[in-house]
Amino acid sequence: MVPPGHGDIYTALLSSGVLDALLDAGFLYASVSNSDNLGAVPNAQIAGWFAQSGAPYAAEPVPPHPRGP
């Protein structure tokens, strides 16, 4: 079990029908960040690596900001 905002996106996408709509529209990949990281932006190099890797999931962990959360 994970707290909201840290994993419930999968349940929300599936139960809301949004996942099916995205798949039906041809989407294959998604970039997701939590609300506590609003400065996150998709990275083309990581997306390219992920698409070629065949991996079902990938994360880009980064060190915490020196000033803290």
Phi, psi and omega in degrees: 000135179236151179290155177307139180093350180230051177134342181287355179299326181294315177295318181295316179298318181290310186288336181275346184088356181295322179300313178299320179296318179295315179297318178297330179276358176097004178290136178245336186226156176218146174250126186232137172223154180282163181295342178274008178222058185291347178275358181292139176227149178299146180246119184298324180294318179292319178299317178296315177301314183298315181299322181279339186286330185079004180292146179281344185199147173212149177233149175245084180288143178229153178293153179295154179294140183301336180275357180088179182291000000 
